Amino acid sequence: METYSPPVIPLCEPNLNGREKQYMAEAVDSNWLSGGSFLRRFEHQLADYTGAKHVIGISNGTSALQVALTLAGVERGDLVLVPDLTFVATANAVKYLGATPIMVDIDPHTWLMNLDLVQDFLENHTYQNSGGCFHRKNHRRIKAVIPVHLLGNICEMDRLNGIAEQFALAVVEDAACSLGAFQNSRHSGTSGLLGTMSFNSNKIITTAGGGAILTHNDTLAKRARHLITQAKSHLTEYIHDELGYNFRLVNPLAAMGCAQMEQLPDFLQRKREVAAHYHEAFAEYEVAFQQLTPGTDSNYWHSAMLVDKSRSLIAGLAAENIETRPLWTPIHELPVFREDVYLTHENVSSQVSGRGIMLPCSTSITDEQLQRVSQAVGSLLNSIKN
Ligand SMILES: Cc1ncc(COP(=O)(O)O)c(C=O)c1O
């Protein structure tokens, strides 16, 4: 006799139920593949929505960070402050430029870069001169700071911008996962010098692979477009006036992005409902959710919580065909970054990472599936505890 196996509930899958196919077919039919009207339209949609003066479509969120750091003036040998708990791309982008990340531990409640540690480090371990801000120990320049708006929660930008101004640091916001999140009416990625976004397939909107750079600065926007087009400085001749990249977002993928942007309000609504469901379902359990910073209206991109024995919970849910994941491994624990400086008192990032579990939160998840997840989590939490 055939046994019934319930469908897998995926962690976070793309939702392509709008005009994606129609717009992508139009892009292909137009024969404009590298650039074209959908790319311009997607950039305008993002600019309108976020309030950024300029939005530049780019091949992915990692290349967006690499270019944004270049635009911010980060050079070989520089130091860049990054949160210790983030997806590895944030720190990788710093390394690509020959610079070195300084990992900063996170706040135990918001899970974002601990700004007290940033301030303490800059006040007590650096000096400034006309060339910028330098580490007292090794005299390397600290050029930039990358706040990461993890899971849709936004770093306290007024405070961070104040610190950055005092110590002459450029602020590059990694808003890869926070499209749709606002703080005091400002969209994530629009408070610093530059912001970056990702549209990979697990993000709130997707272009399969893609990203964007956001800025209010005309000169930086122009240079961003130049750098991502191999720094080509002549319309027809192959003249390239600096080291450039082939990082443009292509027209058919931007077409997918246009269709996704039309659905963003619905996606945000569903993400909120999913987060509210988990908050309510686990209110009586010993779990902790991410606390939002003051003034933040999260996009609730990814529902996650902290729980003891998270790995047992993940394994138990996998056995029930429910896909979950741990939070990211802290950057300071990864081999590539082990020799680099980690600012911490209590290694909060390892504790949060060790207890973290990301829960199913696709925008297409049904109410029945949500019920199934919370019931399975609830009974596993009870059995794991005993
Ligand atoms: C915080 C963070 N930064 C950067 C990236 C890199 O984006 P992409 O995968 O589009 O290169 C991601 C996404 O995956 C991310 O979550």
Ligand as a Chemical Component Dictionary entry (heavy atoms), coordinates in Angstrom:
data_LIG
# 
_chem_comp.id                   LIG 
_chem_comp.type                 NON-POLYMER 
_chem_comp.pdbx_formal_charge   0 
_chem_comp.three_letter_code    LIG 
# 
loop_
_chem_comp_atom.comp_id 
_chem_comp_atom.atom_id 
_chem_comp_atom.alt_atom_id 
_chem_comp_atom.type_symbol 
_chem_comp_atom.charge 
_chem_comp_atom.model_Cartn_x 
_chem_comp_atom.model_Cartn_y 
_chem_comp_atom.model_Cartn_z 
_chem_comp_atom.pdbx_ordinal 
LIG C1 C1 C 0 23.007 40.325 4.385  1  
LIG C2 C2 C 0 23.337 39.945 2.971  2  
LIG N1 N1 N 0 24.309 40.615 2.323  3  
LIG C3 C3 C 0 24.620 40.327 1.057  4  
LIG C4 C4 C 0 23.971 39.329 0.362  5  
LIG C5 C5 C 0 24.441 38.983 -1.009 6  
LIG O1 O1 O 0 23.487 39.070 -1.993 7  
LIG P1 P1 P 0 23.566 38.156 -3.316 8  
LIG O2 O2 O 0 23.279 36.747 -2.900 9  
LIG O3 O3 O 0 22.539 38.728 -4.214 10 
LIG O4 O4 O 0 24.955 38.297 -3.865 11 
LIG C6 C6 C 0 22.930 38.630 0.988  12 
LIG C7 C7 C 0 22.112 37.623 0.279  13 
LIG O5 O5 O 0 22.164 36.611 -0.043 14 
LIG C8 C8 C 0 22.621 38.928 2.340  15 
LIG O6 O6 O 0 21.665 38.256 3.001  16 
# 
loop_
_chem_comp_bond.comp_id 
_chem_comp_bond.atom_id_1 
_chem_comp_bond.atom_id_2 
_chem_comp_bond.value_order 
_chem_comp_bond.pdbx_ordinal 
LIG C1 C2 SING 1  
LIG C2 N1 SING 2  
LIG C2 C8 DOUB 3  
LIG N1 C3 DOUB 4  
LIG C3 C4 SING 5  
LIG C4 C5 SING 6  
LIG C4 C6 DOUB 7  
LIG C5 O1 SING 8  
LIG O1 P1 SING 9  
LIG P1 O2 DOUB 10 
LIG P1 O3 SING 11 
LIG P1 O4 SING 12 
LIG C6 C7 SING 13 
LIG C6 C8 SING 14 
LIG C7 O5 DOUB 15 
LIG C8 O6 SING 16 
# 
